[in-house]
Amino acid sequence: MADIGTPELLIIAVVVLVLFGSKRLPDAARSLGRSLRIFKSEIRALDTDAPAAPQGPAPVAAEVPMPLSVTSAQ
């Protein structure tokens, strides 16, 4: 795994500040928080919608006998 220390975090913070600016940074953080909240709720919804146990194989229909062919006797 990557070990991220204090110098790396400072560099990331400066890059984010330069990209977004000090005025848009709170809006970007708020938007990120909302997106994460929506993502988590959708993941929870997928977990609750999934069936608890897989169902067995589908029942097999009974075989229908073939009709006998009628031939004339000569």
N, CA, C and O atoms as a GROMACS GRO file, in nm:
protein
  296
    1MET      N    1   0.085  -0.118   0.000
    1MET     CA    2   0.000   0.000   0.000
    1MET      C    3   0.089   0.124   0.000
    1MET      O    4   0.206   0.119   0.038
    2ALA      N    5   0.031   0.231  -0.043
    2ALA     CA    6   0.104   0.357  -0.046
    2ALA      C    7   0.098   0.421   0.091
    2ALA      O    8  -0.009   0.436   0.151
    3ASP      N    9   0.213   0.459   0.140
    3ASP     CA   10   0.219   0.530   0.268
    3ASP      C   11   0.216   0.679   0.239
    3ASP      O   12   0.310   0.734   0.183
    4ILE      N   13   0.106   0.743   0.278
    4ILE     CA   14   0.092   0.887   0.256
    4ILE      C   15   0.124   0.957   0.387
    4ILE      O   16   0.059   0.935   0.489
    5GLY      N   17   0.224   1.040   0.382
    5GLY     CA   18   0.267   1.112   0.501
    5GLY      C   19   0.224   1.257   0.495
    5GLY      O   20   0.146   1.297   0.408
    6THR      N   21   0.277   1.335   0.587
    6THR     CA   22   0.242   1.477   0.597
    6THR      C   23   0.284   1.556   0.473
    6THR      O   24   0.204   1.636   0.424
    7PRO      N   25   0.406   1.536   0.421
    7PRO     CA   26   0.442   1.614   0.302
    7PRO      C   27   0.350   1.586   0.182
    7PRO      O   28   0.315   1.678   0.108
    8GLU      N   29   0.313   1.462   0.165
    8GLU     CA   30   0.225   1.428   0.053
    8GLU      C   31   0.087   1.490   0.071
    8GLU      O   32   0.028   1.538  -0.026
    9LEU      N   33   0.034   1.488   0.194
    9LEU     CA   34  -0.097   1.549   0.221
    9LEU      C   35  -0.094   1.700   0.196
    9LEU      O   36  -0.190   1.756   0.144
   10LEU      N   37   0.016   1.765   0.232
   10LEU     CA   38   0.028   1.909   0.206
   10LEU      C   39   0.031   1.938   0.057
   10LEU      O   40  -0.031   2.034   0.011
   11ILE      N   41   0.102   1.857  -0.018
   11ILE     CA   42   0.108   1.877  -0.164
   11ILE      C   43  -0.031   1.858  -0.224
   11ILE      O   44  -0.072   1.936  -0.310
   12ILE      N   45  -0.102   1.756  -0.181
   12ILE     CA   46  -0.238   1.732  -0.231
   12ILE      C   47  -0.330   1.849  -0.196
   12ILE      O   48  -0.409   1.892  -0.280
   13ALA      N   49  -0.319   1.900  -0.074
   13ALA     CA   50  -0.402   2.014  -0.031
   13ALA      C   51  -0.374   2.137  -0.116
   13ALA      O   52  -0.466   2.208  -0.154
   14VAL      N   53  -0.247   2.163  -0.146
   14VAL     CA   54  -0.212   2.279  -0.228
   14VAL      C   55  -0.265   2.262  -0.371
   14VAL      O   56  -0.318   2.357  -0.429
   15VAL      N   57  -0.253   2.143  -0.426
   15VAL     CA   58  -0.302   2.119  -0.562
   15VAL      C   59  -0.454   2.137  -0.568
   15VAL      O   60  -0.505   2.198  -0.662
   16VAL      N   61  -0.526   2.085  -0.469
   16VAL     CA   62  -0.672   2.100  -0.465
   16VAL      C   63  -0.709   2.247  -0.451
   16VAL      O   64  -0.803   2.294  -0.515
   17LEU      N   65  -0.636   2.320  -0.368
   17LEU     CA   66  -0.664   2.462  -0.349
   17LEU      C   67  -0.639   2.540  -0.477
   17LEU      O   68  -0.715   2.631  -0.510
   18VAL      N   69  -0.535   2.505  -0.550
   18VAL     CA   70  -0.506   2.573  -0.676
   18VAL      C   71  -0.612   2.539  -0.782
   18VAL      O   72  -0.655   2.626  -0.857
   19LEU      N   73  -0.653   2.413  -0.787
   19LEU     CA   74  -0.752   2.372  -0.887
   19LEU      C   75  -0.889   2.434  -0.863
   19LEU      O   76  -0.951   2.485  -0.956
   20PHE      N   77  -0.936   2.430  -0.740
   20PHE     CA   78  -1.072   2.474  -0.710
   20PHE      C   79  -1.080   2.619  -0.663
   20PHE      O   80  -1.184   2.683  -0.680
   21GLY      N   81  -0.976   2.671  -0.607
   21GLY     CA   82  -0.981   2.806  -0.553
   21GLY      C   83  -1.042   2.806  -0.414
   21GLY      O   84  -1.113   2.712  -0.377
   22SER      N   85  -1.015   2.910  -0.339
   22SER     CA   86  -1.062   2.913  -0.200
   22SER      C   87  -1.212   2.936  -0.190
   22SER      O   88  -1.274   2.897  -0.090
   23LYS      N   89  -1.273   2.997  -0.291
   23LYS     CA   90  -1.417   3.024  -0.285
   23LYS      C   91  -1.499   2.902  -0.323
   23LYS      O   92  -1.607   2.881  -0.268
   24ARG      N   93  -1.452   2.821  -0.416
   24ARG     CA   94  -1.528   2.705  -0.460
   24ARG      C   95  -1.496   2.580  -0.380
   24ARG      O   96  -1.566   2.480  -0.395
   25LEU      N   97  -1.395   2.582  -0.297
   25LEU     CA   98  -1.355   2.463  -0.221
   25LEU      C   99  -1.465   2.414  -0.127
   25LEU      O  100  -1.490   2.293  -0.125
   26PRO      N  101  -1.533   2.499  -0.050
   26PRO     CA  102  -1.642   2.448   0.036
   26PRO      C  103  -1.756   2.385  -0.044
   26PRO      O  104  -1.813   2.284  -0.002
   27ASP      N  105  -1.790   2.444  -0.158
   27ASP     CA  106  -1.895   2.386  -0.242
   27ASP      C  107  -1.853   2.250  -0.297
   27ASP      O  108  -1.935   2.158  -0.304
   28ALA      N  109  -1.727   2.238  -0.334
   28ALA     CA  110  -1.678   2.110  -0.386
   28ALA      C  111  -1.681   2.004  -0.277
   28ALA      O  112  -1.718   1.889  -0.303
   29ALA      N  113  -1.642   2.040  -0.156
   29ALA     CA  114  -1.644   1.945  -0.044
   29ALA      C  115  -1.787   1.904  -0.011
   29ALA      O  116  -1.814   1.787   0.016
   30ARG      N  117  -1.879   1.999  -0.013
   30ARG     CA  118  -2.020   1.969   0.014
   30ARG      C  119  -2.077   1.876  -0.093
   30ARG      O  120  -2.149   1.781  -0.062
   31SER      N  121  -2.043   1.903  -0.216
   31SER     CA  122  -2.089   1.819  -0.327
   31SER      C  123  -2.033   1.678  -0.316
   31SER      O  124  -2.103   1.580  -0.342
   32LEU      N  125  -1.907   1.666  -0.277
   32LEU     CA  126  -1.846   1.534  -0.258
   32LEU      C  127  -1.916   1.458  -0.146
   32LEU      O  128  -1.941   1.339  -0.159
   33GLY      N  129  -1.948   1.526  -0.036
   33GLY     CA  130  -2.018   1.463   0.075
   33GLY      C  131  -2.156   1.413   0.034
   33GLY      O  132  -2.196   1.303   0.072
   34ARG      N  133  -2.229   1.493  -0.043
   34ARG     CA  134  -2.362   1.451  -0.091
   34ARG      C  135  -2.350   1.328  -0.182
   34ARG      O  136  -2.428   1.234  -0.171
   35SER      N  137  -2.251   1.331  -0.270
   35SER     CA  138  -2.233   1.218  -0.361
   35SER      C  139  -2.201   1.091  -0.286
   35SER      O  140  -2.254   0.984  -0.319
   36LEU      N  141  -2.116   1.100  -0.185
   36LEU     CA  142  -2.083   0.981  -0.105
   36LEU      C  143  -2.205   0.930  -0.030
   36LEU      O  144  -2.224   0.809  -0.019
   37ARG      N  145  -2.287   1.020   0.023
   37ARG     CA  146  -2.407   0.980   0.095
   37ARG      C  147  -2.504   0.907   0.002
   37ARG      O  148  -2.562   0.805   0.040
   38ILE      N  149  -2.522   0.958  -0.119
   38ILE     CA  150  -2.610   0.894  -0.216
   38ILE      C  151  -2.555   0.758  -0.255
   38ILE      O  152  -2.630   0.661  -0.266
   39PHE      N  153  -2.424   0.751  -0.277
   39PHE     CA  154  -2.361   0.624  -0.314
   39PHE      C  155  -2.381   0.519  -0.206
   39PHE      O  156  -2.414   0.405  -0.236
   40LYS      N  157  -2.361   0.557  -0.080
   40LYS     CA  158  -2.379   0.462   0.031
   40LYS      C  159  -2.523   0.415   0.041
   40LYS      O  160  -2.548   0.297   0.065
   41SER      N  161  -2.619   0.506   0.023
   41SER     CA  162  -2.760   0.466   0.032
   41SER      C  163  -2.797   0.371  -0.082
   41SER      O  164  -2.876   0.279  -0.062
   42GLU      N  165  -2.741   0.393  -0.200
   42GLU     CA  166  -2.768   0.302  -0.312
   42GLU      C  167  -2.708   0.165  -0.288
   42GLU      O  168  -2.768   0.064  -0.323
   43ILE      N  169  -2.590   0.159  -0.229
   43ILE     CA  170  -2.527   0.030  -0.197
   43ILE      C  171  -2.612  -0.044  -0.095
   43ILE      O  172  -2.633  -0.165  -0.108
   44ARG      N  173  -2.662   0.026   0.007
   44ARG     CA  174  -2.749  -0.037   0.106
   44ARG      C  175  -2.877  -0.088   0.041
   44ARG      O  176  -2.926  -0.196   0.076
   45ALA      N  177  -2.932  -0.012  -0.052
   45ALA     CA  178  -3.054  -0.054  -0.121
   45ALA      C  179  -3.030  -0.179  -0.204
   45ALA      O  180  -3.116  -0.266  -0.211
   46LEU      N  181  -2.914  -0.189  -0.266
   46LEU     CA  182  -2.882  -0.310  -0.342
   46LEU      C  183  -2.872  -0.430  -0.250
   46LEU      O  184  -2.914  -0.540  -0.287
   47ASP      N  185  -2.815  -0.412  -0.131
   47ASP     CA  186  -2.802  -0.523  -0.037
   47ASP      C  187  -2.938  -0.571   0.012
   47ASP      O  188  -2.958  -0.692   0.028
   48THR      N  189  -3.031  -0.480   0.034
   48THR     CA  190  -3.163  -0.521   0.084
   48THR      C  191  -3.250  -0.578  -0.027
   48THR      O  192  -3.338  -0.659   0.001
   49ASP      N  193  -3.226  -0.539  -0.152
   49ASP     CA  194  -3.305  -0.590  -0.263
   49ASP      C  195  -3.262  -0.730  -0.306
   49ASP      O  196  -3.340  -0.802  -0.368
   50ALA      N  197  -3.141  -0.769  -0.275
   50ALA     CA  198  -3.090  -0.900  -0.316
   50ALA      C  199  -3.165  -1.010  -0.241
   50ALA      O  200  -3.195  -0.993  -0.123
   51PRO      N  201  -3.195  -1.121  -0.307
   51PRO     CA  202  -3.264  -1.231  -0.238
   51PRO      C  203  -3.176  -1.291  -0.130
   51PRO      O  204  -3.054  -1.298  -0.144
   52ALA      N  205  -3.240  -1.334  -0.021
   52ALA     CA  206  -3.166  -1.386   0.094
   52ALA      C  207  -3.099  -1.519   0.061
   52ALA      O  208  -2.982  -1.540   0.094
   53ALA      N  209  -3.172  -1.610  -0.002
   53ALA     CA  210  -3.116  -1.741  -0.036
   53ALA      C  211  -3.150  -1.773  -0.180
   53ALA      O  212  -3.260  -1.741  -0.227
   54PRO      N  213  -3.058  -1.833  -0.251
   54PRO     CA  214  -3.090  -1.868  -0.389
   54PRO      C  215  -3.198  -1.974  -0.395
   54PRO      O  216  -3.201  -2.066  -0.313
   55GLN      N  217  -3.286  -1.962  -0.490
   55GLN     CA  218  -3.396  -2.057  -0.502
   55GLN      C  219  -3.348  -2.180  -0.578
   55GLN      O  220  -3.254  -2.173  -0.657
   56GLY      N  221  -3.415  -2.292  -0.553
   56GLY     CA  222  -3.378  -2.418  -0.617
   56GLY      C  223  -3.408  -2.415  -0.765
   56GLY      O  224  -3.455  -2.314  -0.818
   57PRO      N  225  -3.380  -2.525  -0.833
   57PRO     CA  226  -3.406  -2.529  -0.978
   57PRO      C  227  -3.554  -2.520  -1.007
   57PRO      O  228  -3.639  -2.557  -0.926
   58ALA      N  229  -3.584  -2.471  -1.125
   58ALA     CA  230  -3.724  -2.456  -1.166
   58ALA      C  231  -3.787  -2.593  -1.182
   58ALA      O  232  -3.719  -2.687  -1.225
   59PRO      N  233  -3.916  -2.608  -1.150
   59PRO     CA  234  -3.982  -2.738  -1.166
   59PRO      C  235  -3.988  -2.778  -1.313
   59PRO      O  236  -4.005  -2.694  -1.401
   60VAL      N  237  -3.973  -2.906  -1.338
   60VAL     CA  238  -3.973  -2.959  -1.474
   60VAL      C  239  -4.116  -2.998  -1.510
   60VAL      O  240  -4.184  -3.065  -1.433
   61ALA      N  241  -4.159  -2.958  -1.628
   61ALA     CA  242  -4.294  -2.992  -1.674
   61ALA      C  243  -4.300  -3.140  -1.707
   61ALA      O  244  -4.201  -3.200  -1.750
   62ALA      N  245  -4.418  -3.200  -1.687
   62ALA     CA  246  -4.436  -3.343  -1.717
   62ALA      C  247  -4.427  -3.364  -1.868
   62ALA      O  248  -4.467  -3.278  -1.946
   63GLU      N  249  -4.373  -3.479  -1.907
   63GLU     CA  250  -4.357  -3.509  -2.048
   63GLU      C  251  -4.491  -3.545  -2.109
   63GLU      O  252  -4.569  -3.619  -2.050
   64VAL      N  253  -4.517  -3.493  -2.226
   64VAL     CA  254  -4.641  -3.523  -2.298
   64VAL      C  255  -4.609  -3.635  -2.396
   64VAL      O  256  -4.517  -3.622  -2.477
   65PRO      N  257  -4.686  -3.747  -2.391
   65PRO     CA  258  -4.657  -3.857  -2.484
   65PRO      C  259  -4.691  -3.817  -2.627
   65PRO      O  260  -4.786  -3.742  -2.651
   66MET      N  261  -4.614  -3.868  -2.720
   66MET     CA  262  -4.635  -3.840  -2.862
   66MET      C  263  -4.755  -3.921  -2.911
   66MET      O  264  -4.771  -4.036  -2.872
   67PRO      N  265  -4.839  -3.864  -2.997
   67PRO     CA  266  -4.953  -3.940  -3.050
   67PRO      C  267  -4.903  -4.049  -3.145
   67PRO      O  268  -4.803  -4.034  -3.214
   68LEU      N  269  -4.977  -4.160  -3.145
   68LEU     CA  270  -4.942  -4.271  -3.233
   68LEU      C  271  -4.983  -4.237  -3.375
   68LEU      O  272  -5.087  -4.175  -3.398
   69SER      N  273  -4.901  -4.277  -3.469
   69SER     CA  274  -4.936  -4.251  -3.609
   69SER      C  275  -5.032  -4.359  -3.657
   69SER      O  276  -5.016  -4.477  -3.626
   70VAL      N  277  -5.131  -4.318  -3.731
   70VAL     CA  278  -5.233  -4.411  -3.782
   70VAL      C  279  -5.196  -4.447  -3.925
   70VAL      O  280  -5.179  -4.360  -4.010
   71THR      N  281  -5.184  -4.578  -3.950
   71THR     CA  282  -5.157  -4.626  -4.085
   71THR      C  283  -5.271  -4.718  -4.127
   71THR      O  284  -5.329  -4.787  -4.044
   72SER      N  285  -5.301  -4.720  -4.251
   72SER     CA  286  -5.409  -4.807  -4.298
   72SER      C  287  -5.353  -4.945  -4.331
   72SER      O  288  -5.243  -4.958  -4.385
   73ALA      N  289  -5.430  -5.045  -4.297
   73ALA     CA  290  -5.386  -5.182  -4.322
   73ALA      C  291  -5.434  -5.223  -4.460
   73ALA      O  292  -5.550  -5.197  -4.494
   74GLN      N  293  -5.351  -5.286  -4.539
   74GLN     CA  294  -5.390  -5.328  -4.674
   74GLN      C  295  -5.383  -5.474  -4.688
   74GLN      O  296  -5.413  -5.527  -4.796
   0.00000   0.00000   0.00000
